[in-house]
């Protein structure tokens, strides 16, 4: 199965986790990413996602998102 995660989804684990909804969304993103890592699913994305990641103003967050999507960044650069 192919799944598409937009950049806001990949950012969710780095958001303030004090709100239950954000915690649940971050957990869901983690599960999706784990299934991708396990080879059960394939990540689909676009060049726009790369541009959005490059536009993240917070350098630490940008680095973390790049680390999560390192294979995608390599393929689209």
Secondary structure, DSSP 8 states (H G I E B T S, - for coil): -EEE--HHHHHGGGS-TTSHHHHHHHHHHHHHHHHHHTTSSEEE--HHHHHHHHT-S-HHHHHHHHHHTHHHHHHH-
